[in-house]
Amino acid sequence: MDLNKHLTKKGNQVIVTKGPITILIPRSYEKYKRLTVTDEVDTLAMFEITIDGETKGFFASASVIMKPSTVEYVTDSGQEYLKCTFTEGDIFFKSTSVVKNSNIAYIVFSEYIEKGQIPRFMKYDDLAFLFDTVKRLTGCSIPAEHATIEMIYAHLSRNRNNLKVPYRLTTMNEPPLFLKLKDVPHAATSTTAKLIGSYLNDSIATSMVNAAEDQSDIEDLLRH
């Protein structure tokens, strides 16, 4: 997909020179007050974009203002989106200058890690570098090394057919299923981790039904 064939920069704006261009914006941004629709669309610049039948992802952890020809609410694969359609002459980005907002780093963490709502366009190998981009665009000082984020996603990415199997141990021939951070039955791998995590009732139930296959070092330490 060559965006330069469909978009051009005029002054500080980005204008559509060849349409149609369609984007899908998750409606989940609304609860963070990061998606509003008037005669313009004020949104996070993290969405799916389709041009000439080809769909890619656009990821920039910043707020932008757009002026599409039409907007409508749609549901795709169980997820609700705002669908924006741009035609020739529409304003794709009202301004290419963005304000650094550290709160957007929290939104990315909440959506992508806490809730496991990974966009379809995100590839497994891209996730390790996700917060490297977030740091640069939001100015947020994230108190975690690159390796920490990589370890979190490696742990939460599972085989779709067997959630006990980490995706990294599969052939990787099909996309992984991403667990949410608070998925106690599947994300926690030891009895202790389940019991000291969130949702105690669920933790007790899953500890009884699905016994841990291996003991962890911390469990051995607590027993002695």
Secondary structure, 3 states (H helix, E strand, C coil): CCHHHCEEEECCEEEECCCCEEEEEEHHHHHHCCEEECCCEEEEEEEEEEECCEEEEEEEEEEEEEECCEEEEEEECCEEEEEEEECCCCEEECCCCCCCCCHHHHHHHHHHHHCCCCCCCCCHHHHCCHHHHHHHHHCCCCCCCHHHHHHHHHHHEEECCEEEEEHHHCCCCCCCEECCCCCHHHHCCCHHHHHCCCCHHHHHHHHHHCCCCCCCHHHHHHHC
